Amino acid sequence: MTLDKIDQIIQEIIQHETGVPHRINHFLKVYGFAKAIGEQEGIDHQVLVGADFLVNIYEKEMKKDQIRFVRNKIFKTKTGLEYLDRMFL
């Protein structure tokens, strides 16, 4: 995934969460931590972001439309999509 594509996704998530600054800040923190850990450990940060979002979806009891939005914008790996679909959709 290119930096331009990542920037586009981040902008779309921020627009979707307009008016909810703590959710935007949470997303940016999670993304930043996942990227840093991924780079340091040699792990694709997308795996870490997906795992965090699975936990958040459960803890926040997100609605189906919110889950579908996250699915389309965040989840990229086959395994992450399978877990998300099996657990929540």
Secondary structure in CASP SS format (residue, H / E / C, confidence):
PFRMAT SS
TARGET T0000
AUTHOR 0000-0000-0000
METHOD secondary structure of the structure
MODEL  1
M C 1.00
T C 1.00
L H 1.00
D H 1.00
K H 1.00
I H 1.00
D H 1.00
Q H 1.00
I H 1.00
I H 1.00
Q H 1.00
E H 1.00
I H 1.00
I H 1.00
Q H 1.00
H H 1.00
E C 1.00
T C 1.00
G C 1.00
V C 1.00
P H 1.00
H H 1.00
R H 1.00
I H 1.00
N H 1.00
H H 1.00
F H 1.00
L H 1.00
K H 1.00
V H 1.00
Y H 1.00
G H 1.00
F H 1.00
A H 1.00
K H 1.00
A H 1.00
I H 1.00
G H 1.00
E H 1.00
Q H 1.00
E H 1.00
G C 1.00
I C 1.00
D C 1.00
H H 1.00
Q H 1.00
V H 1.00
L H 1.00
V H 1.00
G H 1.00
A H 1.00
D H 1.00
F H 1.00
L H 1.00
V H 1.00
N H 1.00
I H 1.00
Y H 1.00
E H 1.00
K H 1.00
E C 1.00
M C 1.00
K C 1.00
K H 1.00
D H 1.00
Q H 1.00
I H 1.00
R H 1.00
F H 1.00
V H 1.00
R H 1.00
N H 1.00
K H 1.00
I C 1.00
F C 1.00
K C 1.00
T C 1.00
K H 1.00
T H 1.00
G H 1.00
L H 1.00
E H 1.00
Y H 1.00
L H 1.00
D H 1.00
R H 1.00
M H 1.00
F H 1.00
L C 1.00
END
